[in-house]
Amino acid sequence: MWQLSSTVRHYPWGSRTVIPELLGEPSPADQPHAELWMGAHPDAPSVLPDGRGLDAAIAGAPDELLGVLVHERFGTRLPFLMKVLAADTPLSLQAHPTTAQAEAGFAAEEAAGIPRDDPTRTFKDPFHKPEVLLAITPVEALCGFRPVEESLHCLAKLQLPELKSTIAALARGGLRAAIPQVIALSAKRRESLVAAVAMRALSFVNAHDPEFINTYRWAATLAETYPGDPGVVISLMCNHLRLAPGEAVFLPAGNLHAYLCGAGIEVMASSDNVLRGGLTTKHVDLAALIEVLDFTDGKVPVLHPVLGPGGLRYQVPVEDFELTRCQLGADPGVLTTDGPQVLLCAEGTAVLGSADGELELSPGRSAFVPAGSPLTARGPGLLYRATTALRAG
């Protein structure tokens, strides 16, 4: 096992307190700390004590580090990435492709000769990107489409002539008609529509009308940051999700979502395929987004853990990853798994024991453990563990 040196990503929406405090650094920091990456993603691989990137180490000894089963299933790469995500302001409205969609889109852009760092490039790799977010502070998010009847009521309640065409499209053709209609509006029409929606939404908030109050409050807030952005209108048709610490949400391919605020432990398939639909100044590929979106409407289930080996396990319907919350006591507990592990100490102290000896992790520090390596852990402390959901036998 090895302790990891990992990268903090500084995006404008990040928090100046959550990650610095976890790492024991001055808080508030002088710049936003949005994400702490732990894994072998080629954009920011964690570094081993000998100076090698974890991605390079895995490429050199995939059977030993990943295990034969994971190597055969996913190739010479760690199939998941673990993050601490901390948002003070909203992220972009986005969705991720299925594996088949990612493979086709990536191949098409490679054939077209579009450089992978081109800002108009949509598919950066041929992999899907499902993800799970476990709240460590209260989290608010837009997640999937609310029931169509509810969306119609939410839009109609605003009583805006500017929304008539959107309401008509939604009533006639459902979300598959309404979402493209909003995104495809001219810049001038979008500006007037978003301004009208924000003003009317704020009037309901100021009147303390409880119906849709959080949806309307966020629409008005988003319009301040992104005037004329179609994501403001689309947010009215999305579920407004609130997670308490310890609750989680799984985001499958095609789910339209945006984290609005809060912090959590995020584990995802190791991919960089993000198709944006709004609340951003970055490139929006309307055709590709519509192709990958899941227009199913309905409430999004909150994910609650089940007690499993090592702690509280957040079960997800993919093989790439799973997440476990491990509350450590003074006596060692067994954390051996068939697949590779990335372990993050979040509170207290975590003393890992293996054939190599012991490794002590303080808050914010993480470790990589090769597949199948006998492992124990003791505290008192709190660990978050990411591994694969593949099982031998």
C-alpha positions, 0 to 999 in steps of 0.5 A: 500500500502507498500513501498518495499525494493528490491534486486539488483542482481550483475551479471558480465554483469551489469552496474556500473552506471545506477542502482546506480545512480537511487538509489542515491548511489555512481557511478561508483559502486565497482561492476556491478549492473545488475538488480533491482528486484521488486516483489515476485519471491521466489529467491529474493522477495521484503520485506515489512516494517514489514519485511515480504517477499512480496511472504509470504504476498501474500501467506497469503492473496491472495484474498485481495492482488492479487484479486479473479480474479488473484488468481483464474487464477494464484494461490497464487503468483504474476504472474509478476516480474518487473526489472530495467535491466542495461547491459554494456556487452552482456547477454547470447543468450537464449529463454523461453518455453511456459507454456505447455513446462515448465510444461512438462519439469519441471515435467520430471526433478522433476521425475528424481530427479534433484535438482532445484539448479543443474547447469544442471537443465533446467526447474526451475518451471512450468511457461512460461516467456514472457517479455517486455523491455522498453528502458530507454537508447539506447538498442541494442539486438539480437532478433529473426531470420532475414529473411532466405534470408538475413541470407544467404547473411550475411553468404555468404558475409564473403566468408569463407570455414568454413561456407559452411556446415552452409550455405548449411544447411540453404539453404536446411533446413532453420533455423531448420537445420542450428541452431542445425548444428552450436551448435552441432559442435565439440569444435575444429571445433567451435573454428576455425569457430568462429575465422575465422568469427570474423577475416573476420567480422572485416575486413568488419568493418575496411573497413567501409562496411555499409552492415551488419556492426553492425552485423559484429561488434558485431560478432567480439566483441562477439568472443573476450569474447566467443571464440569458442562459437556457439552464435557468428555464430548464431548472424549472423542469428539474427535480430539486434534491436536498441531501442530508449528510450521510445520504447519497444520490446515484447519477446514471448515464443521461441524467441531467443534473447540476450540483448547486451547493454543498460538499460530498465524497464523489466516486465516478467512472474514470472519464472526462465526458461532460455534455453541458446543457446550460449554466456555463460559459463553456461549449454546449453541443445541443445535438450531442446533449439531446442524443444522450439525455434520458427524458424519463420524468419522475422523482430521483431516489435518495441512496441509503447505505446498507451494512456490508463488509467494512462499513456502510456500503452505497450500492450502485448498479455499475461494476466500475465502482462502489463506495463504503463509509468505514467508521473505525474503532480502536480494534482493527477491522478487516478491509480486504477486497478483491479489487484495488482500493483508494482510501481517504481519511476524513476524521480522526486517524486511520492506521492501515495494516498490511504485509508491508507494515502500518501506514497512518493517515490523518484527515485529508490523506489517502492511500492506494491498496492493490487488489486482494492485499490483506488489509486491516484498519483501526482508528478512532477515525472515519475512512471513505473507501472506493473500490470496484463492484467486481467480485471474484467467483 
